[in-house]
C-alpha cells in the first residue's frame, strides 16, 4: 500500500508540473516569484518555522521543518520515537491580476509541487542514554518560478505599428541534505539545545525572449527575436539553532534562529539575435542570425537570509503559538554583475495550533487526533517597480490522520493528510502596474513508518 501511495504521488506531481501554466509579469525581475518554502503544516500557521518542532500524534515528529535544520535534532531512535518520515507537498494556486490603471483582468489556476523530503533518526542507543539525539533528511524543493507572457501592441514613432511579445520561463530549485543534533540538559527542567546545518546544490534556469513584429498592409517585414538563456548553480549553506526551556506547570518555550549565507553561483549564458518566420504547423523557424553567443561564463549572486522566532507549547501540548521575523538582503542580488529592480525585504509570520488530545493519550476518538491551525503573514516584496509592494495573507488548515487510532497506538505508525488555505493579496490600489489577489490550497502527505528497523515480531 505504501509503495502505491508513493508512486501515485510521484506520477501526480509529474503530471501537474507539465500542465502548470502561469502568467506572472513581476516574475521577470530577480529570480522570479518566490515560493513559500515552508512545510504545509507551517503554512497553515502563517509560515512561522524558526522555533517550530513538531511533537506528532503520539510524541514522535510526523513532518519536517524545511526552514530550520536544527529541528531535526528532535528525531529519536528510542522505542516510541524511531520512525522515518516521508513528507511531500503541493499546491493549487488561483490568481487574479487586475490593472491599477484600467479595468483589465487576468485569472490563472496552477498546480505545482512544493517539496519532497525524507527524514530519519541516526543517533545510537549509547548517544540517547546520554541525552543526545540526532536526525538527518534529504530532499528537493523549488525556490522560485519564472513564468510570464505579455503582449504589447503600440506604434513606434515615425516607423510603423508594432506587436511585441515578452516571454520568460524558468526558476530556482534546491536539492538539500540536512542534519540536526539535540542535547537534553540535566536537572529539574531538562532544557534542550539543538544545532543544525543544511547544504546541497542550488540549480536554476532563466530564459527571456522579446519577439518584435512590425505590422504593415503593404510591406512584409522580417520578425525579430532577442533571447537570453542561462543556467546557473552552486552550493548553499543554512545553519540553525533552537533552545527549549521547560516551564514548570505551564508548558515549554522554544526560541530559534537560522541563517542562509550569500551564494555566488556559477553561470553560463547563451544569447541570440535573429530574424524568424513561421512554418506550416505554426512553429518558428530561423531565417538569419544577427549574433549568437554560447556558454558565456559569469556569476549570479543570491543574497543572505536571516530569521528568528519563538514557539510556546502549553502543558500536554494542546496549544502551540509562535511567530517569526525574517529579512533578506536583496540589494546584494546581481546577475552577471548587473543589479535589478530588487530591494531588501522583511516578513512577519504568526500562527497557532490546537490539538484536542493530550500527548501520549490513549483516546480512540478520531477527532482528538486532528490538529487545527490558523495564522497570517505580512511582508514587503523584494521586487520594486517605482513603489514598493506588500504581500499579506490569512491562513488556516488542519492535519487529518489517514490511519485508525488503534493502529497508531499499537504500531506507532501513521499517515497524515496535511492541508492549508492561504487567502491574500499582493499590492494595493495605489501600487504601480498590477494588484494580485490569490488563493492557495496547499496539500501534503506525511508518512511515519518504521522502514529501517529490524523487528523481532511482526
C-alpha positions as CSV (number, residue, x, y, z in Angstrom):
1,X,0.0,0.0,0.0
2,X,2.8,2.4,0.9
3,X,4.5,1.8,-2.4
4,X,1.3,2.5,-4.3
5,X,0.8,5.8,-2.4
6,X,4.4,7.0,-3.2
7,X,4.1,6.0,-6.8
8,X,0.7,7.8,-7.1
9,X,2.2,11.0,-5.6
10,X,5.2,11.0,-7.9
11,X,3.1,10.4,-11.0
12,X,0.6,13.2,-9.9
13,X,3.5,15.7,-9.4
14,X,5.0,14.9,-12.8
15,X,1.6,15.5,-14.5
16,X,0.9,18.7,-12.6
17,X,4.3,20.2,-13.4
18,X,3.7,19.6,-17.1
19,X,0.2,21.0,-17.1
20,X,1.0,24.0,-14.9
21,X,0.6,27.3,-16.7
22,X,1.0,30.8,-15.3
23,X,1.4,34.4,-16.3
24,X,3.1,36.5,-13.6
25,X,4.6,39.7,-15.0
26,X,6.7,40.5,-12.0
27,X,8.5,37.2,-12.3
28,X,10.5,39.0,-15.0
29,X,12.7,40.5,-12.2
30,X,15.2,39.0,-9.9
31,X,14.9,35.2,-9.8
32,X,11.1,35.3,-10.3
33,X,8.2,34.8,-7.9
34,X,9.5,33.4,-4.6
35,X,7.7,30.3,-3.4
36,X,6.6,29.8,0.3
37,X,9.3,27.2,1.1
38,X,7.7,26.1,4.4
39,X,6.0,22.7,5.2
40,X,2.3,22.7,4.6
41,X,1.8,22.4,8.3
42,X,3.7,25.6,8.9
43,X,1.9,27.4,6.1
44,X,-1.4,26.9,7.9
45,X,0.1,28.9,10.8
46,X,1.3,31.8,8.7
47,X,4.6,30.0,7.9
48,X,6.4,30.5,11.2
49,X,9.2,27.9,11.4
50,X,12.3,29.3,13.2
51,X,11.3,27.7,16.6
52,X,8.9,25.1,15.3
53,X,9.5,21.5,16.2
54,X,6.6,19.0,15.8
55,X,5.6,16.5,18.6
56,X,3.5,14.4,16.3
57,X,0.4,12.4,17.2
58,X,1.9,10.1,19.8
59,X,5.0,12.1,20.7
60,X,7.2,11.5,17.6
61,X,7.6,14.0,14.8
62,X,5.5,13.5,11.7
63,X,6.6,16.3,9.4
64,X,9.9,18.0,8.5
65,X,10.8,21.6,9.3
66,X,12.1,22.8,5.9
67,X,13.4,26.2,7.1
68,X,15.4,25.5,10.3
69,X,17.5,22.3,10.2
70,X,18.1,22.4,14.0
71,X,14.6,20.8,14.4
72,X,15.9,17.5,13.0
73,X,17.7,17.0,16.3
74,X,14.3,16.1,17.9
75,X,14.2,12.8,15.9
76,X,14.9,9.9,18.3
77,X,15.8,6.3,18.0
78,X,14.2,5.1,21.2
79,X,11.3,2.7,21.2
80,X,8.5,5.2,20.8
81,X,10.3,7.7,18.6
82,X,12.1,5.6,15.9
83,X,10.0,6.3,12.8
84,X,11.2,7.5,9.4
85,X,9.3,10.4,7.8
86,X,8.3,10.7,4.2
87,X,6.9,14.2,3.6
88,X,5.6,15.6,0.3
89,X,3.5,18.6,-0.5
90,X,1.9,20.5,-3.4
91,X,-0.4,23.5,-4.0
92,X,-3.2,24.7,-6.2
93,X,-2.7,28.4,-6.8
94,X,-5.6,30.5,-8.1
95,X,-4.5,34.0,-9.0
96,X,-6.4,37.1,-10.2
97,X,-4.4,40.0,-11.7
98,X,-6.0,43.4,-12.0
99,X,-4.5,46.6,-13.6
100,X,-4.4,49.6,-11.2
101,X,-4.8,52.0,-14.2
102,X,-7.7,50.4,-16.1
103,X,-10.2,47.5,-15.9
104,X,-8.1,44.8,-17.4
105,X,-8.1,41.5,-15.5
106,X,-6.4,38.1,-15.8
107,X,-7.0,34.8,-14.0
108,X,-5.0,31.6,-13.8
109,X,-5.0,28.4,-11.9
110,X,-1.8,26.3,-11.4
111,X,-0.9,23.1,-9.7
112,X,2.7,22.7,-8.7
113,X,5.0,20.6,-6.4
114,X,6.1,22.3,-3.1
115,X,8.6,19.8,-1.7
116,X,9.7,16.2,-1.4
117,X,11.6,15.2,1.8
118,X,12.8,12.1,3.7
119,X,14.0,12.3,7.3
120,X,15.1,9.6,9.8
121,X,17.0,9.3,13.2
122,X,20.6,8.3,13.2
123,X,21.6,8.5,16.9
124,X,22.8,5.4,18.6
125,X,21.4,3.9,21.8
126,X,24.5,5.0,23.6
127,X,24.1,8.6,22.5
128,X,20.5,8.6,23.6
129,X,21.3,7.3,27.0
130,X,23.5,10.4,27.4
131,X,20.7,12.7,26.3
132,X,21.8,13.2,22.7
133,X,19.5,12.7,19.7
134,X,20.5,13.1,16.0
135,X,18.4,13.3,12.8
136,X,19.0,13.6,9.1
137,X,17.0,14.4,6.0
138,X,17.4,15.0,2.3
139,X,15.0,16.2,-0.4
140,X,14.1,18.6,-3.2
141,X,12.1,21.8,-3.3
142,X,11.6,24.7,-5.7
143,X,12.6,28.2,-4.5
144,X,11.1,30.4,-7.3
145,X,9.3,30.3,-10.6
146,X,9.6,32.5,-13.7
147,X,6.6,32.4,-15.9
148,X,5.2,35.3,-17.9
149,X,3.9,36.0,-21.4
150,X,2.9,39.6,-22.2
151,X,1.8,41.1,-25.5
152,X,2.1,44.8,-26.3
153,X,0.6,46.5,-29.3
154,X,1.7,50.1,-30.0
155,X,3.1,52.3,-32.6
156,X,6.8,53.1,-33.0
157,X,7.2,56.8,-33.8
158,X,7.9,57.5,-37.4
159,X,8.2,53.8,-38.2
160,X,5.1,51.6,-38.1
161,X,2.7,49.7,-35.8
162,X,4.4,47.0,-33.8
163,X,3.5,43.9,-31.8
164,X,5.9,42.9,-29.1
165,X,5.7,39.6,-27.2
166,X,7.7,39.3,-23.9
167,X,8.1,35.8,-22.6
168,X,10.0,34.2,-19.8
169,X,10.4,30.7,-18.2
170,X,12.5,29.1,-15.6
171,X,13.0,29.1,-11.9
172,X,15.4,28.2,-9.0
173,X,15.4,24.8,-7.2
174,X,17.4,23.2,-4.5
175,X,18.5,19.6,-3.6
176,X,19.2,19.6,0.1
177,X,21.0,17.4,2.7
178,X,20.3,18.4,6.3
179,X,21.2,17.2,9.8
180,X,20.4,18.4,13.3
181,X,21.6,17.3,16.8
182,X,19.9,17.8,20.2
183,X,21.4,17.8,23.7
184,X,19.0,17.3,26.6
185,X,20.2,19.0,29.8
186,X,20.1,17.7,33.3
187,X,18.4,19.0,36.3
188,X,14.8,19.8,37.1
189,X,13.6,21.2,33.8
190,X,15.9,19.4,31.3
191,X,16.2,22.3,28.9
192,X,17.3,21.3,25.4
193,X,19.6,22.8,22.7
194,X,19.5,21.9,19.1
195,X,22.0,22.8,16.3
196,X,21.6,22.0,12.6
197,X,23.0,22.6,9.2
198,X,21.6,22.2,5.7
199,X,23.6,22.2,2.5
200,X,23.2,21.0,-1.1
201,X,23.0,22.3,-4.6
202,X,21.1,25.3,-6.0
203,X,20.3,24.9,-9.7
204,X,18.4,27.4,-11.9
205,X,17.3,28.2,-15.4
206,X,16.3,31.6,-16.9
207,X,15.0,32.0,-20.5
208,X,13.9,35.5,-21.5
209,X,12.8,36.4,-25.1
210,X,11.4,39.5,-26.8
211,X,9.8,39.0,-30.2
212,X,9.0,42.1,-32.3
213,X,6.8,42.1,-35.4
214,X,6.1,45.3,-37.5
215,X,2.6,45.5,-38.9
216,X,2.1,46.9,-42.4
217,X,-0.5,46.3,-45.0
218,X,1.8,46.5,-48.0
219,X,5.3,45.7,-46.7
220,X,6.3,42.3,-45.3
221,X,8.9,42.9,-42.6
222,X,11.0,40.2,-41.0
223,X,10.2,39.4,-37.4
224,X,12.9,39.8,-34.9
225,X,13.7,37.8,-31.7
226,X,16.2,38.6,-28.9
227,X,16.7,35.8,-26.4
228,X,18.9,35.3,-23.4
229,X,19.0,31.9,-21.7
230,X,21.2,31.0,-18.8
231,X,21.8,28.1,-16.4
232,X,23.5,28.7,-13.0
233,X,24.1,26.7,-9.9
234,X,26.3,26.2,-6.8
235,X,26.4,25.1,-3.2
236,X,24.3,26.7,-0.5
237,X,24.6,26.6,3.3
238,X,22.0,27.1,6.0
239,X,22.6,27.0,9.8
240,X,20.1,26.7,12.5
241,X,19.6,26.9,16.3
242,X,16.8,26.1,18.7
243,X,16.7,26.3,22.5
244,X,13.8,24.8,24.5
245,X,13.0,26.0,28.1
246,X,10.6,23.8,30.0
247,X,8.5,26.0,32.2
248,X,7.1,24.3,35.4
249,X,3.4,23.6,35.3
250,X,2.7,25.7,32.2
251,X,4.5,24.3,29.2
252,X,7.6,25.0,27.2
253,X,9.1,28.0,25.3
254,X,11.3,27.4,22.3
255,X,13.4,30.1,20.6
256,X,15.0,29.5,17.2
257,X,17.1,31.2,14.6
258,X,18.5,30.4,11.2
259,X,20.7,32.0,8.5
260,X,21.3,31.2,4.8
261,X,24.6,32.5,3.6
262,X,25.1,34.6,0.4
263,X,25.5,32.4,-2.6
264,X,27.9,33.0,-5.5
265,X,26.7,30.8,-8.3
266,X,28.5,29.9,-11.5
267,X,26.5,30.6,-14.6
268,X,26.7,30.0,-18.4
269,X,24.7,32.2,-20.8
270,X,23.5,31.8,-24.4
271,X,22.3,34.8,-26.4
272,X,20.8,35.1,-29.8
273,X,19.5,38.0,-32.1
274,X,17.7,36.6,-35.1
275,X,15.1,37.1,-37.7
276,X,12.4,34.3,-37.9
277,X,9.3,33.2,-39.5
278,X,6.6,30.5,-39.1
279,X,6.3,27.1,-40.8
280,X,3.1,25.4,-41.9
281,X,2.4,24.0,-38.5
282,X,2.8,27.3,-36.7
283,X,6.3,26.7,-35.3
284,X,9.1,29.2,-35.6
285,X,12.0,28.8,-38.0
286,X,15.1,30.9,-38.0
287,X,15.7,33.0,-41.1
288,X,19.1,34.6,-40.2
289,X,21.2,35.0,-37.1
290,X,22.4,38.5,-36.4
291,X,24.6,37.5,-33.5
292,X,25.0,34.3,-31.3
293,X,27.0,33.6,-28.2
294,X,27.2,30.3,-26.3
295,X,28.3,29.3,-22.8
296,X,29.5,32.8,-21.7
297,X,30.7,32.3,-18.1
298,X,29.5,34.6,-15.3
299,X,28.3,34.9,-11.7
300,X,24.8,35.1,-10.2
301,X,24.8,36.3,-6.6
302,X,21.8,35.3,-4.3
303,X,21.5,37.3,-1.0
304,X,21.7,36.1,2.6
305,X,18.6,35.5,4.7
306,X,18.3,35.7,8.5
307,X,15.3,34.7,10.6
308,X,14.4,34.3,14.3
309,X,11.3,33.5,16.3
310,X,9.7,31.7,19.2
311,X,7.1,29.0,19.8
312,X,5.2,28.2,23.0
313,X,3.7,24.8,23.8
314,X,1.1,24.6,26.6
315,X,1.1,21.8,29.1
316,X,0.2,18.5,27.3
317,X,0.8,20.2,24.0
318,X,-2.9,21.1,23.4
319,X,-1.9,24.6,22.3
320,X,1.0,25.9,20.2
321,X,1.6,29.6,19.3
322,X,4.5,31.1,17.5
323,X,5.9,33.9,15.4
324,X,8.9,34.7,13.1
325,X,10.7,37.7,11.7
326,X,12.8,37.2,8.6
327,X,14.9,39.6,6.5
328,X,16.8,39.2,3.2
329,X,19.4,41.5,1.7
330,X,18.1,41.5,-1.9
331,X,20.1,44.6,-2.7
332,X,23.0,42.2,-2.9
333,X,21.4,40.4,-5.8
334,X,23.4,40.6,-9.1
335,X,23.1,38.8,-12.5
336,X,26.3,38.9,-14.5
337,X,27.4,41.9,-12.5
338,X,24.2,43.8,-13.1
339,X,21.7,44.8,-10.4
340,X,17.9,44.5,-10.9
341,X,14.7,46.1,-9.5
342,X,15.2,44.5,-6.1
343,X,15.3,45.8,-2.6
344,X,15.9,44.4,0.9
345,X,12.8,42.7,2.4
346,X,11.3,41.6,5.6
347,X,8.4,39.4,6.6
348,X,6.4,38.8,9.8
349,X,4.7,35.4,10.3
350,X,2.5,34.3,13.2
351,X,0.1,31.5,14.0
352,X,-1.4,28.9,16.4
353,X,-2.3,25.2,16.6
354,X,-4.9,23.4,18.6
355,X,-4.5,19.7,19.3
356,X,-7.5,18.2,21.2
357,X,-5.8,15.0,22.6
358,X,-3.2,15.0,25.4
359,X,0.4,14.0,24.5
360,X,0.7,10.1,24.5
361,X,-3.0,9.8,25.1
362,X,-4.9,6.6,24.5
363,X,-8.1,8.0,23.2
364,X,-9.9,6.2,20.4
365,X,-11.8,9.3,19.1
366,X,-10.7,10.2,15.6
367,X,-11.4,13.9,16.1
368,X,-8.9,14.0,19.0
369,X,-6.1,13.3,16.6
370,X,-6.9,16.1,14.2
371,X,-4.7,19.3,14.5
372,X,-6.3,22.6,13.7
373,X,-4.3,25.7,12.7
374,X,-4.6,29.4,11.8
375,X,-2.3,32.4,11.2
376,X,-1.2,35.2,9.0
377,X,1.9,36.8,7.3
378,X,2.8,40.2,6.1
379,X,5.8,41.3,4.1
380,X,7.4,43.8,1.7
381,X,8.0,42.3,-1.7
382,X,11.6,42.1,-2.9
383,X,10.8,43.4,-6.4
384,X,10.4,47.2,-6.5
385,X,8.8,48.9,-9.6
386,X,8.5,52.6,-8.9
387,X,6.9,52.0,-5.5
388,X,7.3,49.0,-3.0
389,X,4.5,46.4,-2.9
390,X,3.3,44.5,0.1
391,X,2.2,40.9,0.3
392,X,-0.2,39.6,3.0
393,X,-2.5,36.6,3.7
394,X,-4.6,34.9,6.3
395,X,-4.1,31.2,6.6
396,X,-5.8,28.2,8.1
397,X,-5.6,24.4,7.9
398,X,-5.7,21.1,9.6
399,X,-3.9,17.7,9.7
400,X,-6.1,14.6,9.3
401,X,-4.8,11.1,10.2
402,X,-5.4,8.5,7.5
403,X,-4.7,5.8,9.9
404,X,-7.0,4.4,12.6
405,X,-6.4,5.4,16.2
406,X,-6.0,1.7,17.2
407,X,-3.2,1.2,14.6
408,X,-1.5,4.4,15.8
409,X,-1.5,3.2,19.4
410,X,-0.4,-0.3,18.6
411,X,2.3,0.3,16.0
412,X,3.2,4.0,16.3
413,X,2.9,4.3,12.5
414,X,0.6,6.6,10.7
415,X,-0.2,8.6,7.5
416,X,-1.4,12.1,7.8
417,X,-3.1,14.4,5.2
418,X,-1.9,18.0,5.8
419,X,-4.0,20.9,4.4
420,X,-3.8,24.6,4.5
421,X,-5.6,27.6,2.8
422,X,-4.0,31.0,2.1
423,X,-6.1,33.9,1.1
424,X,-4.2,37.1,0.4
425,X,-3.1,39.9,-1.9
426,X,0.0,41.5,-3.4
427,X,-0.1,45.3,-3.8
428,X,-3.0,47.7,-3.4
429,X,-5.0,50.2,-5.3
430,X,-2.1,52.7,-5.4
431,X,0.5,50.1,-6.4
432,X,2.2,50.6,-9.8
433,X,1.0,48.3,-12.5
434,X,-0.9,45.4,-11.1
435,X,-2.7,44.2,-8.0
436,X,-2.9,40.5,-7.4
437,X,-5.4,38.6,-5.3
438,X,-4.7,34.9,-4.7
439,X,-5.9,31.8,-3.0
440,X,-3.5,28.9,-2.4
441,X,-4.9,25.5,-1.5
442,X,-2.0,23.5,-0.1
443,X,-2.0,19.8,0.5
444,X,0.6,17.3,1.6
445,X,1.1,13.7,2.9
446,X,3.3,12.8,5.9
447,X,4.1,9.1,6.2
448,X,5.6,8.0,9.5
449,X,6.8,4.4,9.4
450,X,9.5,2.1,10.8
451,X,11.2,1.4,7.4
452,X,14.8,0.9,8.6
453,X,14.2,-1.1,11.8
454,X,14.8,-4.8,12.4
455,X,11.8,-6.3,14.1
456,X,11.7,-9.2,16.4
457,X,8.0,-9.7,16.0
458,X,5.6,-8.5,13.2
